[in-house]
Amino acid sequence: MSKVLNSIGLNKKPSETTVVVAMSGGVDSSTVAGMMKKDGYKVIGITLKLYDDSKEVAASKQCCSGQDIMDAKRVANKLDIEHKILYYQNKFKQGVIDNFIDSYLKGETPIPCIQCNQTVKFRDLFQVSKELKADAMITGHYVKSITSNGITNMYKALDDNRDQSYFLFNTSREQLNYLRFPLGGMLKNETREIAKKLELNVADKPDSQDICFVPNGDYVSVIQKFKPSSIKKGNIKNINGKVVGVHNGIINFTIGQRKGIKISDKEALYVIKIDPEKNEIIVGPREELGTKKILLDKLNLLSDKIDFSNDILVKVRSTGKLLDARINFIEKNQAEVNLKIPEDGISPGQACAFYNKDSQGFKVLGGGWIKK
């Protein structure tokens, strides 16, 4: 007779199972903590302080601020669970903010949320959870996790508008087997309803929208604060190499951008390329944006048994659709992605996540960072 698994796929009674819940102070992670407590698990809530707040941050729609930490503490008190605050400002600065700045100065478009998951959340908090002898680490991310025979696989969330699987492509196999994502099969309004039934103070709290350390989306001011001397004027050229304008720093531009170029032409101009070595911006018509070939490096594959001989699905931006593609591996850490249909605005610094469809949904296979 097979053992009866608990709700997170472990062969233990909930009352004998300790879980660490990463509590950001928002409704999603707070609801997950409440669900675990209600189901009888031993719950330890951990909140990370990642940066020092400013007045601008306090008024912005961001996560992990001082107010969020207080909200997480109130939820923990309401649920009567243990709650810890870890002060990770230095780790976050080194692992996320510095990378964010350097990436923009290279003419890339970085994704700090992936770096945050990869470093302070799924590496450092993972280690702390192990030290606390927790059986699993739970988060409020909208991705599905399905555990079978001790192996956990990650799938796109039921709610397409909330799916966060793209941001988690770099999760390691060891981490994934330890992580659980209870909200992956739910809609956002269902999460809020559960929070209301649990009488949590954050049930109607708005979602965070900005990057946590970037007040009101003004990333340029963050770079100016840390590296003011790196922002220099340079030429804007058309695709034929003719100088058509001057820019105030390449950090003000991203691939595919149309607004803010401030150059008049008979047709709309888009940023086609950013050349950090020459400190130049290349602009051109929209048809120049489309690309079918992408070079990836720093690959992360969640299995060495994935069949890449057939077409798979890829995602090249968090809000983008799944695209048909063929993957050619160049060497251990690099691959070439060949899209069936050209896609606009693909930028170095972004991620490309791999998926395939099976009976459970769209399974995350891993991915890599867009180099070229």
C-alpha positions as CSV (number, residue, x, y, z in Angstrom):
1,M,0.0,0.0,0.0
2,S,1.5,3.3,-1.0
3,K,2.1,6.1,1.5
4,V,-0.3,9.0,1.7
5,L,1.4,12.2,0.7
6,N,0.6,15.5,2.3
7,S,-0.6,18.5,0.2
8,I,3.0,19.4,-0.7
9,G,4.0,16.0,-1.9
10,L,5.9,14.7,1.2
11,N,5.4,11.5,3.1
12,K,4.8,13.2,6.4
13,K,1.8,14.5,8.4
14,P,1.4,18.3,8.1
15,S,1.8,18.6,11.8
16,E,5.3,16.9,11.5
17,T,6.3,19.0,8.4
18,T,8.1,22.3,8.8
19,V,7.9,24.8,6.0
20,V,9.6,28.1,5.5
21,V,7.4,30.7,3.7
22,A,9.1,33.6,1.9
23,M,6.8,36.5,3.1
24,S,7.2,39.7,1.1
25,G,4.3,41.4,2.8
26,G,2.0,41.2,-0.2
27,V,-1.3,39.3,-0.5
28,D,0.2,36.3,-2.4
29,S,2.9,35.2,0.1
30,S,0.7,36.1,3.1
31,T,-2.1,33.9,1.7
32,V,0.3,31.1,1.2
33,A,1.4,31.3,4.8
34,G,-2.2,31.3,5.9
35,M,-3.0,28.2,3.7
36,M,0.0,26.3,5.2
37,K,-1.0,27.2,8.7
38,K,-4.6,26.3,8.2
39,D,-3.6,22.9,6.8
40,G,-1.7,22.2,10.0
41,Y,2.0,22.7,8.9
42,K,4.6,24.1,11.2
43,V,5.2,27.5,9.5
44,I,8.2,29.8,9.7
45,G,7.7,33.1,7.9
46,I,10.9,34.8,6.6
47,T,10.9,38.4,5.3
48,L,14.0,39.8,3.5
49,K,15.0,43.5,3.9
50,L,16.8,44.0,0.6
51,Y,17.5,47.8,0.4
52,D,17.2,50.9,2.5
53,D,14.1,52.9,1.8
54,S,13.9,56.5,0.6
55,K,11.0,58.8,0.7
56,E,10.4,58.1,-3.0
57,V,10.4,54.4,-2.4
58,A,7.9,54.7,0.4
59,A,5.4,56.3,-2.0
60,S,6.0,53.9,-4.8
61,K,4.2,50.6,-5.7
62,Q,7.2,48.4,-4.8
63,C,7.8,45.2,-2.9
64,C,10.1,44.5,0.0
65,S,9.9,48.1,1.4
66,G,9.7,49.0,5.1
67,Q,5.9,49.0,5.0
68,D,5.9,45.5,3.4
69,I,8.0,44.2,6.3
70,M,5.5,45.6,8.8
71,D,2.6,44.0,6.9
72,A,4.4,40.7,6.9
73,K,5.0,41.0,10.6
74,R,1.3,41.7,11.2
75,V,0.2,38.7,9.1
76,A,2.6,36.5,11.0
77,N,1.1,37.7,14.3
78,K,-2.4,37.2,13.0
79,L,-1.6,33.6,12.0
80,D,0.4,33.0,15.2
81,I,3.5,31.7,13.3
82,E,7.2,32.3,13.9
83,H,8.5,35.2,11.9
84,K,12.1,36.2,11.1
85,I,13.6,39.2,9.2
86,L,16.8,38.7,7.4
87,Y,18.9,41.8,6.6
88,Y,20.2,41.2,3.1
89,Q,21.0,44.7,1.9
90,N,24.6,43.9,1.1
91,K,23.8,40.6,-0.6
92,F,21.1,42.3,-2.7
93,K,23.4,45.2,-3.7
94,Q,26.1,42.8,-4.9
95,G,23.9,40.2,-6.4
96,V,21.2,42.3,-8.0
97,I,21.7,46.1,-8.1
98,D,25.3,46.1,-9.3
99,N,24.4,43.6,-12.0
100,F,21.4,45.8,-13.0
101,I,23.6,48.9,-13.4
102,D,26.4,47.1,-15.2
103,S,24.0,45.5,-17.6
104,Y,22.4,48.8,-18.7
105,L,25.9,50.3,-19.2
106,K,26.6,47.4,-21.6
107,G,23.6,48.4,-23.6
108,E,21.5,45.5,-22.3
109,T,18.0,45.4,-20.8
110,P,18.4,43.5,-17.5
111,I,15.7,41.6,-15.5
112,P,16.6,42.1,-11.8
113,C,13.7,40.0,-10.6
114,I,15.4,36.9,-12.1
115,Q,18.7,37.9,-10.5
116,C,16.9,38.3,-7.2
117,N,15.3,34.9,-7.4
118,Q,18.6,33.4,-8.4
119,T,20.6,34.9,-5.6
120,V,19.1,36.2,-2.4
121,K,15.8,34.2,-2.6
122,F,16.5,30.8,-4.1
123,R,20.2,30.6,-3.0
124,D,20.6,32.4,0.3
125,L,17.1,31.9,1.6
126,F,17.2,28.3,0.4
127,Q,20.4,27.8,2.5
128,V,18.7,29.4,5.6
129,S,15.7,27.2,5.2
130,K,17.9,24.1,5.1
131,E,19.7,25.3,8.3
132,L,16.3,25.7,10.0
133,K,15.7,22.0,9.0
134,A,12.6,22.9,7.1
135,D,11.1,20.2,4.8
136,A,10.2,22.6,2.1
137,M,10.3,26.3,1.1
138,I,7.1,27.8,0.0
139,T,6.6,31.0,-2.1
140,G,3.7,33.0,-3.5
141,H,4.9,32.8,-7.1
142,Y,2.2,32.0,-9.7
143,V,3.7,28.8,-11.2
144,K,2.5,25.3,-10.9
145,S,4.7,22.7,-9.2
146,I,3.9,19.0,-9.5
147,T,5.9,16.5,-7.3
148,S,6.1,12.8,-8.2
149,N,8.6,10.3,-6.8
150,G,10.5,13.1,-5.0
151,I,11.0,15.1,-8.3
152,T,9.3,18.4,-8.6
153,N,8.6,19.9,-12.0
154,M,7.6,23.5,-12.7
155,Y,4.7,24.5,-15.1
156,K,3.2,27.7,-16.3
157,A,0.5,28.9,-13.9
158,L,-3.2,28.4,-14.6
159,D,-3.7,32.2,-14.6
160,D,-1.8,33.4,-17.8
161,N,-2.0,37.0,-16.6
162,R,-0.1,36.1,-13.4
163,D,2.2,33.4,-14.6
164,Q,5.8,34.0,-13.3
165,S,7.5,30.9,-14.7
166,Y,9.6,33.1,-17.0
167,F,11.3,34.7,-13.9
168,L,12.1,31.3,-12.5
169,F,13.8,29.6,-15.5
170,N,17.2,29.8,-13.7
171,T,16.0,27.7,-10.7
172,S,18.3,24.7,-10.1
173,R,17.1,21.1,-10.0
174,E,18.0,20.9,-6.2
175,Q,16.1,24.1,-5.4
176,L,13.1,23.0,-7.5
177,N,12.8,19.7,-5.6
178,Y,12.7,21.7,-2.3
179,L,10.4,24.6,-3.5
180,R,6.6,24.5,-3.5
181,F,4.2,27.0,-5.3
182,P,0.7,26.6,-3.9
183,L,-0.9,29.4,-6.0
184,G,0.0,28.0,-9.4
185,G,-3.5,26.4,-9.9
186,M,-5.4,29.5,-8.7
187,L,-6.7,32.8,-10.1
188,K,-5.7,36.0,-8.4
189,N,-9.2,36.8,-7.3
190,E,-9.3,33.4,-5.6
191,T,-6.1,34.2,-3.7
192,R,-7.7,37.5,-2.4
193,E,-10.9,35.6,-1.4
194,I,-8.8,33.2,0.7
195,A,-7.0,36.2,2.3
196,K,-10.3,37.7,3.2
197,K,-11.6,34.5,4.8
198,L,-8.3,34.3,6.8
199,E,-9.0,38.0,7.8
200,L,-5.5,39.1,6.7
201,N,-4.9,42.8,6.7
202,V,-3.3,42.6,3.2
203,A,-6.3,41.0,1.4
204,D,-7.0,44.2,-0.6
205,K,-3.4,45.4,-0.8
206,P,-2.5,46.5,-4.4
207,D,0.1,44.4,-6.3
208,S,3.6,45.8,-6.5
209,Q,4.4,47.1,-10.0
210,D,7.8,48.7,-9.9
211,I,11.2,47.1,-9.6
212,C,11.7,47.2,-5.8
213,F,14.8,49.4,-5.7
214,V,13.7,51.7,-8.5
215,P,11.4,54.4,-7.3
216,N,8.4,55.0,-9.7
217,G,10.2,53.1,-12.5
218,D,13.0,55.8,-12.8
219,Y,15.9,53.4,-13.3
220,V,18.1,56.1,-14.8
221,S,18.2,58.0,-11.5
222,V,19.4,54.8,-9.8
223,I,22.3,54.4,-12.2
224,Q,23.1,58.1,-11.9
225,K,23.2,57.7,-8.1
226,F,25.7,54.8,-8.2
227,K,27.8,55.6,-11.3
228,P,27.2,59.3,-12.3
229,S,30.4,59.6,-14.4
230,S,29.4,56.7,-16.7
231,I,26.6,58.5,-18.4
232,K,27.9,60.3,-21.5
233,K,26.4,61.9,-24.6
234,G,26.9,60.1,-27.9
235,N,25.7,59.9,-31.5
236,I,22.4,58.5,-32.7
237,K,22.8,57.0,-36.2
238,N,20.5,55.5,-38.8
239,I,21.0,52.0,-40.2
240,N,23.2,53.5,-43.0
241,G,25.6,55.0,-40.5
242,K,24.5,58.6,-40.8
243,V,24.5,60.7,-37.6
244,V,20.9,61.9,-37.1
245,G,21.0,63.1,-33.5
246,V,22.7,63.1,-30.1
247,H,21.7,61.1,-27.1
248,N,22.2,61.8,-23.4
249,G,23.4,58.3,-22.4
250,I,22.7,54.9,-23.7
251,I,21.0,53.9,-20.4
252,N,18.0,56.0,-21.6
253,F,17.3,53.5,-24.4
254,T,16.2,49.9,-24.9
255,I,15.9,47.8,-28.0
256,G,12.5,48.3,-29.7
257,Q,11.9,51.7,-28.0
258,R,10.0,54.3,-30.1
259,K,9.1,57.1,-27.7
260,G,11.8,59.5,-26.5
261,I,14.2,59.2,-29.4
262,K,13.3,62.8,-30.4
263,I,14.3,62.6,-34.0
264,S,11.8,63.5,-36.7
265,D,11.6,61.3,-39.9
266,K,9.1,60.5,-42.6
267,E,8.4,57.2,-40.8
268,A,8.5,56.1,-37.1
269,L,12.0,55.3,-35.8
270,Y,12.8,52.5,-33.3
271,V,16.0,51.7,-31.4
272,I,17.5,48.8,-33.4
273,K,20.8,48.4,-31.7
274,I,22.8,49.8,-28.8
275,D,26.6,49.9,-29.2
276,P,28.2,50.5,-25.8
277,E,31.8,50.5,-27.1
278,K,31.1,53.3,-29.5
279,N,28.5,54.9,-27.2
280,E,26.0,54.9,-30.1
281,I,22.3,54.3,-30.6
282,I,21.3,52.9,-34.0
283,V,17.7,53.7,-35.1
284,G,15.6,52.5,-38.0
285,P,12.1,51.5,-39.2
286,R,10.1,48.8,-37.4
287,E,10.8,46.1,-40.0
288,E,14.5,46.2,-38.9
289,L,13.5,45.0,-35.4
290,G,12.4,41.5,-36.3
291,T,14.8,38.7,-35.6
292,K,14.7,34.9,-36.0
293,K,18.1,34.0,-34.5
294,I,19.1,34.5,-30.9
295,L,22.4,33.5,-29.2
296,L,22.1,32.4,-25.6
297,D,24.7,31.8,-22.9
298,K,24.7,30.8,-19.2
299,L,22.2,28.0,-19.9
300,N,20.3,26.4,-17.1
301,L,18.5,23.1,-18.0
302,L,16.3,21.4,-15.5
303,S,17.1,17.9,-16.9
304,D,19.8,16.2,-19.0
305,K,17.1,14.0,-20.5
306,I,15.2,16.8,-22.4
307,D,14.6,15.9,-26.1
308,F,15.6,19.0,-28.1
309,S,15.5,17.2,-31.5
310,N,12.0,18.5,-32.0
311,D,10.6,22.0,-31.9
312,I,10.0,23.5,-28.5
313,L,8.3,26.7,-27.2
314,V,10.3,29.7,-25.9
315,K,9.5,33.0,-24.2
316,V,11.7,36.0,-24.8
317,R,10.0,38.5,-22.5
318,S,7.9,38.1,-19.4
319,T,4.7,39.5,-21.0
320,G,5.4,37.8,-24.4
321,K,3.6,34.8,-25.9
322,L,5.1,31.3,-26.4
323,L,7.0,31.1,-29.7
324,D,7.8,28.0,-31.8
325,A,11.5,27.5,-32.0
326,R,14.3,25.0,-32.7
327,I,17.3,24.9,-30.3
328,N,20.9,24.2,-31.5
329,F,23.5,23.7,-28.8
330,I,26.8,25.2,-29.6
331,E,28.7,24.1,-26.5
332,K,27.8,23.3,-22.9
333,N,26.8,26.8,-21.9
334,Q,25.6,28.3,-25.2
335,A,22.8,27.7,-27.6
336,E,21.3,29.2,-30.7
337,V,17.5,29.7,-30.8
338,N,15.9,29.7,-34.2
339,L,12.4,31.2,-34.2
340,K,9.9,30.0,-36.8
341,I,8.5,33.6,-37.0
342,P,10.5,36.8,-36.5
343,E,10.0,38.5,-33.2
344,D,10.4,42.3,-32.6
345,G,12.5,44.0,-29.9
346,I,14.6,41.1,-28.5
347,S,17.3,42.6,-26.4
348,P,20.6,41.3,-24.9
349,G,20.3,41.0,-21.1
350,Q,16.8,39.5,-21.3
351,A,16.1,35.9,-20.7
352,C,14.8,33.1,-23.0
353,A,12.9,30.4,-21.2
354,F,12.2,27.0,-22.7
355,Y,8.9,25.1,-22.5
356,N,7.2,22.0,-23.8
357,K,3.6,20.9,-23.5
358,D,2.6,17.6,-21.8
359,S,-0.5,16.3,-20.1
360,Q,0.0,18.6,-17.1
361,G,0.4,21.8,-19.0
362,F,3.4,23.9,-20.2
363,K,6.5,22.5,-18.5
364,V,9.5,24.7,-17.8
365,L,12.7,23.1,-19.2
366,G,15.1,25.9,-18.3
367,G,16.5,28.6,-20.5
368,G,19.4,31.0,-20.9
369,W,20.4,34.7,-21.1
370,I,20.2,36.5,-24.4
371,K,23.7,37.5,-25.5
372,K,23.1,38.6,-29.1
